[in-house]
């Protein structure tokens, strides 16, 4: 699948089958809505308070600390990815679209266009761990707590030198 980056305030850079747009602060309300829907569908281990706490941190701090890109159709954002240098900071997909290729398109964009080679993923999010493994990432480290200090183990994963899957 060919992709293009489009700055949501400017014209497309390339013609594509799917369009990846660069997010701006005006997109944050829709991004956080998508984030929350995705988290509620995939992070059953989080409490309501955890979701509320993370939501504030993500909206007020994390969004500004990374480059955000998203895929949308005519009605809504379908998924987004946050990148910081070679690190995938976040990847969230609208729940009804999980397994439809949105995550793969965003991972390919991150690795091929931005040189992303690292990601941290909650150990309890087994489907995400499997997803990253299927895209060539290997577990390199385990931490007992997440970046916010909460007792949710995190797996650090690095992209293999070749993405060929045996």
Long-range contacts (C-beta under 8 A, 24 or more apart in sequence): 1-101, 1-105, 1-108, 3-105, 3-108, 3-109, 3-113, 5-69, 5-109, 5-113, 18-71, 18-105, 19-71, 19-72, 20-69, 20-70, 20-71, 20-105, 20-106, 20-109, 21-69, 21-70, 21-71, 21-72, 22-67, 22-68, 22-69, 23-63, 23-68, 23-69, 23-70, 23-80, 25-63, 25-64, 27-68, 27-70, 27-77, 28-59, 28-63, 30-76, 30-77, 31-63, 31-68, 31-70, 31-77, 31-80, 32-58, 32-59, 32-63, 34-70, 34-76, 34-77, 34-79, 34-80, 34-92, 34-94, 35-80, 35-90, 35-92, 37-94, 37-95, 38-92, 38-93, 38-94, 38-95, 38-98, 39-92, 40-95, 41-95, 41-98, 42-95, 42-98, 42-125, 42-127, 42-128, 43-122, 43-124, 43-125, 44-124, 45-122, 45-124, 45-125, 45-152, 46-152, 50-150, 53-148, 54-148, 57-148, 58-90, 62-89, 62-90, 65-89, 66-90, 67-114, 69-106, 69-109, 71-102, 71-105, 71-106, 78-102, 79-103, 79-106, 80-106, 81-106, 81-107, 81-109, 81-110, 83-110, 83-114, 83-116, 86-114, 86-115, 86-116, 86-117, 86-118, 87-116, 87-118, 87-119, 88-116, 88-118, 88-119, 91-119, 91-128, 98-127, 103-131, 104-135, 107-132, 107-135, 111-135, 111-136, 111-159, 111-163, 116-159, 117-158, 117-159, 118-156, 118-157, 118-158, 118-159, 119-156, 119-157, 120-147, 120-154, 120-155, 120-156, 120-157, 121-154, 121-155, 121-157, 122-146, 122-152, 122-153, 122-154, 122-155, 123-152, 123-153, 123-154, 123-155, 124-152, 124-153, 129-155, 129-157, 132-157, 133-157, 134-165, 135-159, 135-163, 136-160, 136-162, 136-163, 136-164, 136-165
